[in-house]
Amino acid sequence: MIFPVHITLFLLCITPIDSIPLTTACHNIHVYQDAIFCAPFTGNSIFMLDEQGTMQPITFTDNVNYRIHNIAVTPFSCYLNNVRSIEKYYFNSGITEIVYKANDITSFIITRTEEIILSERQKRQLIFLDFMYAPRFIMEEVTVKDMFYVDTIIYLLLQNRILLCDEYGNIINEKSISITARRIFAYNNNIILFSPGDMYLSKISDGVQRIELLHGVSDIAEHDNHIVILDNHGTTLFVYRKSDF
């Protein structure tokens, strides 16, 4: 069933409670357990922030021009999307392997059982891979801009709607939207839409709540009881209370 979203509420500008400067400009962030991982747009390393906020490099290739579209971290490995393929880097061995090739991978997620779900823009497909990285299910005729995975639910951002589905491709909910956004983020059943470079977020509930920021946004992640936002320059992480949202 489609639930339309059409009411807009404007909120006051919120302010961060802390900020973490980055010594390397990054494009996206990923949180695994208590660790924050940062990835540049191009480069041969991703970075893990230690307790002092120092960026510890994890070098996965010799190619300094490797394009990192987005990443996902698991206990023993890191998955990287370079648009043409999903590659898996093993932390212990230092080995990198290609697990899936495609023409235009817009986004991907790793499930709790380490299965990959990815969107292929040119073919308008959402592809569910099994543990051997072979397609086990394909959802056709969906152009997915971005996706996010939390609490076994996959949030899919399409052109004029948001789909919520489970790890098997079953549609749980659907929301029509009238705002323009390129990215989606979710936490505690809350959905936030944004476009890199904007200085505001759109929170989807019964309506659309516009949350003003003091800085632009590149990416968002949940860390403990906080929301962490990578600014539009990729050089600072701003930390917010969840209650501010």
Secondary structure, DSSP 8 states (H G I E B T S, - for coil): -EEE---EEE------SEEEE-SS--SEEEEETTEEEEE-SB-SEEEEE-TT--EEEEE--S-TT-B--EEEE-SSEEEEE-SSEEEEEETTT--EEEEEE-S-EEEEEE-TT--EEEEETTTTEEEEE-TTS-EEEEEES---SEEEEETTEEEEE-SSEEEEE-TTS-EEEEEE--S--SEEEEETTEEEEE-TT-SEEEEESSSEEEEE-SS--SEEEEETTEEEEE-TTSSEEEEEEGGG-
